[in-house]
Amino acid sequence: MEHVHLDIVGTLPTIPVRERTGHKGTYGTVLGISGCRGMAGAVALAGKAALFGGAGLVRLAVPDPILETVAAFFPELTTIPCPADSAGRFAPDSFETLKPQIENASTVFLGPGLGRSAELNNLVKEIIGHITCLNKFLVVDADGLNALAAEKVLPSENRDNSGIVLTPHAGEFFRLTGKPAPDEELIDERIAAAVQFAKQWNVVLVLKGHRTITTDGKQVALNTTGNPGMATGGSGDVLTGLIAGLLAQQCFSAFDAARLGVHIHGLAGDLGAEHFGEMSLTATGILEHIPAAVKHFCLERF
């Protein structure tokens, strides 16, 4: 591995005081493109986390068969019906519905509960291509990452992808790179692998694990919050939405939003574990404690 000088970042950014004249448009719109039959909860968790992360509005574009289910989770989320295939996933022609929604969003998240198929892989490529042309913030997780890995296509190495955040766990990182992520105890090797990937593709990488690594290829942040109780289904969906909500406000770089989101997510997990215990902690339990965790980083008015 080539030796490079890295800035190991410690101090986390604070969240600015909200303007007294602010309205929901001031704080941005998150568009979630996710979900399929049987995985409606994933997109709903991510959407609610985006609201808790400060987005003024969260719109969830979902396959039509799950729209009512998703809408019933949380009344604050608005929904957009998209064409579905026979398995309740996004149909290949969904892009025409999604295109104007992408153009009107501040930030997009893509992947939680999306499902997998060759047609979806092509749709993901089409969506990401359009977002990068518009220079929108984008957070990709779960089946969005699997679609990229299956096609062996990432955003161009030669363009500025600094607004793109990829959030793989070790298995997804292996599928993206064809190489296993170094063991979590080998932190230097793990950092080196993450940095190499982020630098090659000009993206922000969040390599999830015991000490989650966030890097843009130049700077690295090692997370210190979180606990084993967070090893539960839906936890990553909450992180995806939280980062998207921070990005939507246009007051953080992708790197800063990602590392702050990772820290807040882990802190919410720690607060949730205090309340429920690690064994009984769920993604909803993490989600419920995000507001208390967020307050640690807000510059209070009063």
Salt bridges, closest charged atoms under 4 A:
GLU76 OE2 - LYS48 NZ 2.90
ASP85 OD2 - ARG89 NE 3.03
GLU103 OE2 - HIS130 NE2 3.04
ASP141 OD1 - LYS208 NZ 3.25
GLU151 OE1 - LYS125 NZ 3.35
GLU172 OE2 - HIS169 NE2 3.28
GLU184 OE2 - ARG190 NH2 3.82
ASP256 OD1 - ARG259 NE 2.77
